[in-house]
Amino acid sequence: MVTIIYLKDNGESQVANHIVDIARMGNQRDSNARVLARYIRQGLAQLTKVGVPSNKQLIMTGEEDNGDLRTFNLLKPLTSRYPLNEFRINRSTPGAFRAIFFECDYEGEQFIVFIESVLKQGDSNPPEFQMAMRESEALYVKIYENPTFYLGEDD
């Protein structure tokens, strides 16, 4: 089992807040957001159980409200000078959820650190995803410069 951290920058976790916002949309009778939130929850539960396989492939099967099965490739290594990955749940509406993360071993424990997330709608490489990549790379460097600050005990 691994520990998932939703990185806080300036006291806020953008990824955790984004997931909560999607769940809230689902609670307000947006059935597509509800299903997306369910798939995100299932994917994160699987990731917590098994961690990131060495081949970076993790498949999940979910069930649509109508009973149809859906298969997700949850992980994708990103093209970056740093070892960043993407947690992926593809859905046309409200959009394809992407959360950028990296793996880290710290004091004998494996961590998955989520940094930034976006909902892709239409464009496969939208400007907001590129901005999230740049911010994730900068935060990755900050974390490795001072891992105790980011990965140590919570206050």
WOWOVEN-V976131 format. One line per field, one symbol per residue. ss: DSSP state (H for helix, E for strand, - for the rest). phi: phi as a letter, one per 20 degrees, with the letter a starting at -180 (. if undefined). psi: psi as a letter, one per 30 degrees, with the letter a starting at -180 (. if undefined). A space follows every 50 residues. Layout:
# WOWOVEN-V976131
ss = ???
phi = ???
psi = ???
This chain:
# WOWOVEN-V976131
ss = --EEEE--E--E-HHHHHHHHHHHHHH---HHHHHHHHHHHHHHHHHHHH --------EEEEE-----EEEEE-EEE-------EEEEE------EEEEE EEEEEE--EEEEEEEEEEEE------HHHHHHHHHHHHHHHHHHH-HHHH H----
phi = .ddeddgdclncdfffffffffffgffemefffffgffffgffffffffd meffemdbdcdccfgenfecdcefcbfeebfdfecceccebfceqefcce bbebeclmdedddedcbbdecnffbfgffffffffffffgfgfffbfffe dfgff
psi = klkkkjkkkhfkjeeeeeeeeeeeeefhgjeeeeeeeeeeeeeeeeeeef ajlfggkjkkklklfgfkkkkkjfkkkljlfliklkkkjkkekfljkkkk llkkkkhgkkkjjkellljkjdkfileeeeeeeeeeeeeeeeeffieeee fakl.
